[in-house]
């Protein structure tokens, strides 16, 4: 018979509450508030009892805390769509349905068949929003559960499903990067990969990974709901027995002890379920980093192309075509005299950092990117301006791809850390002992294991989204509009242009010996008739460019300046523009 000098039911309730509602370390509420400020939608309910409400108000500037990352995702979508519409208008063509920015999947022709490619702008943002909703719910319910000791039922689902959208978003990026690599290497790669095999692989991994995530999350949620149901029943029984303690028979105490042991067992099963519920999601996420090394190969290819184009541009200047560079940098030539050419040669020599008569392609590294961009935006058309445009486009593509790789590396490393801390620890404790360090040990182990994903994923992704949004904003400039005289009705847009980029060889300097025709003049029809109104609009556009930066999304033209004598080339048909410039009708790559 139990000792009736004290109430054992009260002691059991205290121990059970200490098991479920663990005491967090100091500053936990502040850390959660900072986390939800990054990606939470509404936080009024979680802060109405908080002593840090004024701090959260200063942090978000709004009492209702707008969702930073979700809003940034929609801003990026809107900016990308506006950029595409501006692109269609600048090409003097109708805005066709197939050129819309919000398509999901498309099939692109390859030598071995059609390959299925995703549009990360729409599909990726969808999974970003899902992941941030999970992070939002996890952070808010963590405050509700561990700070205010409210119901734990809601946090179970967020714990179970928080990793699945992260994997799906990461796999969309891998899918996009891998197909980009295939499209840009089909012309010179000796290894031919079947398009059907590529489609089956990526679709099957995406579907199987999503199904495993849903099933694992459902199992984990089911284990947690069973524990919570047992906990609520036991607490109700203990409260009633504690209220009528002196009149409760001894049998009730023994039944309460059995119920308490069962609740402890269900609690352990809930945490041990992470070995086969979090495991598939985390291990799938680790594959993201391994497969995405193809993106690094693509970055290497793009960097080689940028350096080669710079060397080719410098070599073209070095072999004596002063007139073409004068047109590329100033737009017109007032005099063809020898003195004028000598003056321009001195300016070009200072621009390219050396003797312009030298054919050493190594001097191209001295050309700054700002100088190349200035040449690409100059009025008129020339072979040199087209080369500068190609360099600008490839440099932007490489920057965007590196941003995507930075996110994927962070995501995969975070997933690996979670795998080591959570899965390996749980498996070890499950096999070697019946204790659970994460559930019963120090608080910092629990917090680091449970919240590492919700901390690392939104923070870096928010920075990357803001960087991409700013870059898209810079692409929408006055030089993209017809009334600024940048393009005419016959211009080929990025949706139809065929980019031909020379491939570096061991004898590059020997092949650049074709003297361009100095008397060749390209004809250009004006986009619109000149007039005072147009000149006024141009002045306004120039003012806008000085304030916000001129547009830099410039289309490369097909380089046929050397005719049949041009060097061996690497053709990248639509791939750079379709996949990396985010503006083609067949393929859009972005982050």
C-alpha positions, 0 to 999 in steps of 0.5 A: 500500500502506498504511503499516505503521508504525501500525495503520490499522484501529484509526484507522478504528475510533476515527473511526467510534466518534467518529461514532456515539458522540458526546461529550455536553456536561457534565451530559448524564447529569444532564439525562437523569436529571431528564427520566426522573424526570418520566415514566420507569417503571423506571430501575434498569438505567440507573442501576446504573453511574451515579455520580448514583444517589444524586441520582436516589434523592433525586429520585424517593424510590424506587430504582425511580423510579415513572412520574410522568406515567403514574401521574398519568394513571391517578389522574386517570382514577380520580378522574374515575370516582369523581366520576361515580359520586358524581354518579349517586348524588347524583341518586338514580338507578342507575349506568347503563352509558351513564353510565360515564366510560370510553367512547371515542366517542359521537354527539351530536344536532345540528340538522344531524345527529349529530356524533361526539365523543371522550372525552378522558379515555380516548382522550387518556390512552391517547395520553399514555401512548404519548407518555410511553413514547416519551419514557421509552425515548428518555431511557433509551436516550440514556443507554445510547448516549451515556454508556455507548456501548452498542447504538444499535439501540433508540434508532432507534425512539424517535427515529422514533415519539416525535412521532406520539402527541403529534400524536394527543393534540393532535388529540383535544384539537382535536377535543373543543374544536371540537365543544364550540364547535359544540354551544354555538353552534348555537342562535344562530350564523348559520353552520350547519356540517354534522355529516357534514362535521365528522365526515369532517374530523376522522376523516380528519385523525386517521386520515391523520395517524396513518398518516403518522406510522406510515409516516414512523416506519417509514421512519426506523427502516428507514434507521437499521437499515440504518446500524446493520447496516452499522456492526456489520459494519464494526466486526467486520471492522475488529476482525478485521483489526486483530488480524491486522494484519501478516498482512492483505493490502492488498486488505482495507484498500481494502475496509474503506475502501469499507465505511467510506464506505458506512457514512458514506453510510447515516449521512447518509441516516438523518439526512436522512430526517428531512426526510420522516419527522419533517416530516409529524408536525411539520407536523400538530402545527402545525395543532393550534394553528391549529385550536384557536383555536376553543377561544379563541372558546369561552373568550370566550363562556364569559367573557361568560356568566359576566359576564352571569350575575353582572350578572343576579344583582346586578340581581335583588338590586338590584330588591328581592327580599330574601327570595330572597337571604336564602334563598339565603345563609342558608336560612331567614327567622325574621322578615318584619319591615321591620327584618329586611329592612332589616338584610338589605339592609345585609348585601347592600349590603356583600356586593355592594359598593354600593347594592342598589337600584341597577340598574347591572349594572356593579357585579357586577364587585365580587362576588368569586368566593368570595362567589358560591360561598358563595351557591351552596352555601347550603341551600335553593333559590332563583332566586339560588342557581341563578344562583350555581351557573351562574356556578360551573359556567361559571367552572370550565369556562373554567378547564379549557378554558384549561388545555387551551389552555395545553397545546396552545399549549405543544405546538404551539410546541414542535412549531414549534421542532422544525420550524424546528431539525430539518426546516428545517435538514436540508432546507437542508443536504440541498439546499445541501451534503452536510454535516449540522450536527446529526450532525457539529456542536456537541453542543448543536445535536443535543441541542436538536433531539432532546430539545426535545419530550421535555423540554417535552411531559411537564413542562407536561402533568404540571402540567396533569394535577395541576391537573385531578386536584386540581380533580376532587378538589375536586368530590367533596365532602360536599354531593354526598351525599344524606345531607347534604340537598343533593339529593333524588330529584326533582333533575335531575342534570347528565346531564339538566339543561337549562341556559338562560343569558340572552344579553347584549344592548345593552339588558340593563339595560332588560330586567331590570325584572321584579319577582320574586314575593316571596311565592313559596315553593319547596317542597322534599322532604327527601332523607331523614328527619331523625334523630340519625344524619343530623345526625351524618353532616352534622356529619362532612360539614361537618368534611370540608368544612372540611378538604378543601373542599366540593364545587363541582360544582353543577348549575344549575337551569332558570331560569323565575323570570320566566315569559313575561317573561324576557329573550331567552335563549341555550339551551345544551342539555347542552353546558356540562355534557356537554362542559366539566363532564365529567359528562354521558352524551352528552359529556365534555370534560376534559384 
